[in-house]
Amino acid sequence: MSTKRQISQTTLISKTWLSISLAEWSALACALIWSANGIILRTQSDYVTPGVMNTIRCIVASIIFFIALPFDTAPLADLLEVTKNQWFLMFAALSLGVALGDTLYIIALKEIGVSRTLTLTGTFPLTTLIWQTLLLNAPLNPTLITGSLLVVLGIIVLSQSVEDIEEPTNLYRNILLAVCASICWGFSATLLKPATVSMTSIQANAIRMPVIAFLLFFLRVLPSGNENLRGIKLKNILIVSATGILGMGLGGFLFVYAITKIDPAKVVTITSSSPLFGMLFAAIFLKERITKRIGLGIVLCLAGVYAVL
């Protein structure tokens, strides 16, 4: 009997794993990649400013996607079918989601650490649902209110002083930056679904990455002159470039692919598992101390996200 039970359990587990779609696997892989990317970015945040860092990443990702265009499944001629409204939604999504949201995220990584930042920005499945309710007239689900309360409580816990950890200056401002990044990402994810109806993931990224790089360069890097470029070594540029390939290249492809295949709220909920990976990576590689208070804040935020599932 025990042998049959074990076989039955093994079969059930196998079926469960097999029932996960390719889009869901892509979203999960994206969460893992973004967590690792956050660790790498944190190591460079003392040498490269957020604006320069994001510009380099977008330029590298642009090159990768341009190289991939000839191997795409759909011809470039399909882009002629993209409507003006879809182009507008695309540019609005990339401007707020990556140009602004990612920049705020990088600032928060430096100021309040990987664990806190990934947790606070990991609430963007909730902000996505809120934006869908506001912009797409989706019905207000009671679980959305419950999830919101849990997330707010988690943010309050994470914002409190933690013993044995050096408190960063302007903590509340930096926490607000991370929350604003989450709001920007949620808005971007909401717009990205209708914006990419007539284009593939590679085409969408080949368009949005150069535009983001252009915006960041002329709005953030160029106005500061050479000030933001001083002290940057070739090693720093190469490492930041690697994050462009990893996070914006591979991670961006997986995210947009998942968005085009399944519901955006489901995609961002799966990718919200990144704080768990990030907390583990931060403890191992950056020696960040994970206290009970930080652990409680992470649990509350994740509970709020999964309450809306």
Secondary structure in CASP SS format (residue, H / E / C, confidence):
PFRMAT SS
TARGET T0000
AUTHOR 0000-0000-0000
METHOD secondary structure of the structure
MODEL  1
M C 1.00
S H 1.00
T H 1.00
K H 1.00
R H 1.00
Q H 1.00
I H 1.00
S H 1.00
Q H 1.00
T H 1.00
T H 1.00
L H 1.00
I H 1.00
S H 1.00
K H 1.00
T H 1.00
W H 1.00
L H 1.00
S C 1.00
I C 1.00
S C 1.00
L H 1.00
A H 1.00
E H 1.00
W H 1.00
S H 1.00
A H 1.00
L H 1.00
A H 1.00
C H 1.00
A H 1.00
L H 1.00
I H 1.00
W H 1.00
S H 1.00
A H 1.00
N H 1.00
G H 1.00
I H 1.00
I H 1.00
L H 1.00
R H 1.00
T H 1.00
Q H 1.00
S C 1.00
D C 1.00
Y C 1.00
V C 1.00
T C 1.00
P H 1.00
G H 1.00
V H 1.00
M H 1.00
N H 1.00
T H 1.00
I H 1.00
R H 1.00
C H 1.00
I H 1.00
V H 1.00
A H 1.00
S H 1.00
I H 1.00
I H 1.00
F H 1.00
F H 1.00
I H 1.00
A H 1.00
L H 1.00
P H 1.00
F H 1.00
D C 1.00
T C 1.00
A C 1.00
P C 1.00
L H 1.00
A H 1.00
D H 1.00
L H 1.00
L H 1.00
E H 1.00
V C 1.00
T C 1.00
K H 1.00
N H 1.00
Q H 1.00
W H 1.00
F H 1.00
L H 1.00
M H 1.00
F H 1.00
A H 1.00
A H 1.00
L H 1.00
S H 1.00
L H 1.00
G H 1.00
V H 1.00
A H 1.00
L H 1.00
G H 1.00
D H 1.00
T H 1.00
L H 1.00
Y H 1.00
I H 1.00
I H 1.00
A H 1.00
L H 1.00
K H 1.00
E H 1.00
I H 1.00
G C 1.00
V H 1.00
S H 1.00
R H 1.00
T H 1.00
L H 1.00
T H 1.00
L H 1.00
T H 1.00
G C 1.00
T C 1.00
F H 1.00
P H 1.00
L H 1.00
T H 1.00
T H 1.00
L H 1.00
I H 1.00
W H 1.00
Q H 1.00
T H 1.00
L H 1.00
L H 1.00
L C 1.00
N C 1.00
A C 1.00
P C 1.00
L C 1.00
N C 1.00
P H 1.00
T H 1.00
L H 1.00
I H 1.00
T H 1.00
G H 1.00
S H 1.00
L H 1.00
L H 1.00
V H 1.00
V H 1.00
L H 1.00
G H 1.00
I H 1.00
I H 1.00
V H 1.00
L H 1.00
S H 1.00
Q C 1.00
S C 1.00
V C 1.00
E C 1.00
D C 1.00
I C 1.00
E C 1.00
E C 1.00
P C 1.00
T C 1.00
N C 1.00
L H 1.00
Y H 1.00
R H 1.00
N H 1.00
I H 1.00
L H 1.00
L H 1.00
A H 1.00
V H 1.00
C H 1.00
A H 1.00
S H 1.00
I H 1.00
C H 1.00
W H 1.00
G H 1.00
F H 1.00
S H 1.00
A H 1.00
T H 1.00
L H 1.00
L H 1.00
K H 1.00
P H 1.00
A H 1.00
T C 1.00
V C 1.00
S C 1.00
M C 1.00
T C 1.00
S H 1.00
I H 1.00
Q H 1.00
A H 1.00
N H 1.00
A H 1.00
I H 1.00
R H 1.00
M H 1.00
P H 1.00
V H 1.00
I H 1.00
A H 1.00
F H 1.00
L H 1.00
L H 1.00
F H 1.00
F H 1.00
L H 1.00
R H 1.00
V H 1.00
L H 1.00
P H 1.00
S H 1.00
G C 1.00
N C 1.00
E H 1.00
N H 1.00
L H 1.00
R C 1.00
G C 1.00
I C 1.00
K C 1.00
L H 1.00
K H 1.00
N H 1.00
I H 1.00
L H 1.00
I H 1.00
V H 1.00
S H 1.00
A H 1.00
T H 1.00
G H 1.00
I H 1.00
L H 1.00
G H 1.00
M H 1.00
G H 1.00
L H 1.00
G H 1.00
G H 1.00
F H 1.00
L H 1.00
F H 1.00
V H 1.00
Y H 1.00
A H 1.00
I H 1.00
T H 1.00
K H 1.00
I C 1.00
D C 1.00
P H 1.00
A H 1.00
K H 1.00
V H 1.00
V H 1.00
T H 1.00
I H 1.00
T H 1.00
S C 1.00
S C 1.00
S H 1.00
P H 1.00
L H 1.00
F H 1.00
G H 1.00
M H 1.00
L H 1.00
F H 1.00
A H 1.00
A H 1.00
I H 1.00
F H 1.00
L C 1.00
K C 1.00
E C 1.00
R C 1.00
I C 1.00
T C 1.00
K H 1.00
R H 1.00
I H 1.00
G H 1.00
L H 1.00
G H 1.00
I H 1.00
V H 1.00
L H 1.00
C H 1.00
L H 1.00
A H 1.00
G H 1.00
V H 1.00
Y H 1.00
A H 1.00
V C 1.00
L C 1.00
END
